[in-house]
């Protein structure tokens, strides 16, 4: 348990950031699962609508350093590639 006031504050801030990061990651995973469901259901029109939302979520997560920028770019590229293949 930290004793210094700054350490206590840092711990408190870290908890808040951790909760925010977990929430954003969960939302991202849910969106990716929806996209995959649309792709398996042969519904590329709905998947295309969802793709712009996913790209936005990935960019925001990368900007906040929740995920690495390269990871976001790679995921976007693979999703776009799979959508183009289906259409």
C-alpha positions in Angstrom: 0.0 0.0 0.0 1.5 3.3 -1.0 2.2 5.9 1.7 3.0 9.0 -0.1 0.2 11.3 -1.2 1.5 11.3 -4.8 1.7 7.5 -4.9 -1.9 7.3 -3.6 -3.1 9.7 -6.3 -1.2 7.8 -9.0 -2.8 4.5 -7.9 -6.2 6.1 -8.0 -5.6 7.5 -11.5 -4.3 4.1 -12.7 -7.5 2.4 -11.6 -9.6 4.9 -13.5 -7.5 4.5 -16.6 -7.6 0.8 -16.4 -11.4 0.7 -16.2 -11.6 3.1 -19.2 -9.2 0.9 -21.2 -11.0 -2.3 -20.4 -14.4 -0.7 -21.4 -13.0 0.5 -24.7 -11.4 -2.9 -25.5 -14.6 -4.7 -24.7 -16.6 -2.4 -27.0 -14.0 -3.0 -29.7 -14.2 -6.8 -29.3 -18.0 -6.7 -29.5 -17.9 -4.7 -32.7 -15.4 -7.1 -34.2 -17.6 -10.1 -33.3 -20.6 -8.4 -34.9 -18.6 -7.8 -38.1 -17.5 -11.4 -38.2 -21.2 -12.5 -37.7 -22.2 -10.3 -40.7 -19.5 -11.8 -42.8 -20.4 -15.4 -42.0 -24.1 -14.6 -42.6 -23.2 -13.3 -46.1 -24.4 -9.8 -45.3 -21.6 -7.5 -46.7 -23.9 -4.5 -46.8 -24.3 -4.4 -43.0 -20.7 -5.3 -42.5 -19.7 -2.3 -44.6 -21.8 0.0 -42.4 -20.2 -1.4 -39.3 -16.7 -1.2 -40.8 -16.5 2.6 -40.6 -17.6 2.5 -36.9 -14.9 -0.1 -36.2 -12.2 1.9 -38.0 -13.2 4.9 -35.9 -13.0 2.9 -32.7 -9.6 1.5 -33.6 -8.2 4.9 -34.4 -9.5 6.3 -31.1 -8.0 3.4 -29.1 -4.7 3.9 -30.9 -4.7 7.6 -30.2 -5.3 7.0 -26.5 -2.5 4.4 -26.6 -4.9 1.6 -25.5 -3.7 -0.4 -28.5 -0.6 0.1 -30.6 -1.0 2.2 -33.8 0.3 -0.6 -36.0 -2.1 -3.1 -34.4 -5.0 -0.8 -35.3 -3.7 -0.4 -38.9 -3.3 -4.1 -39.3 -6.8 -4.9 -38.0 -8.3 -2.3 -40.3 -6.4 -3.6 -43.3 -7.5 -7.2 -42.6 -11.1 -6.2 -42.1 -11.2 -4.2 -45.4 -9.5 -7.1 -47.2 -12.0 -9.6 -46.0 -14.9 -7.3 -46.9 -13.5 -6.8 -50.4 -13.1 -10.6 -50.8 -16.7 -11.2 -49.8 -18.1 -8.5 -52.1 
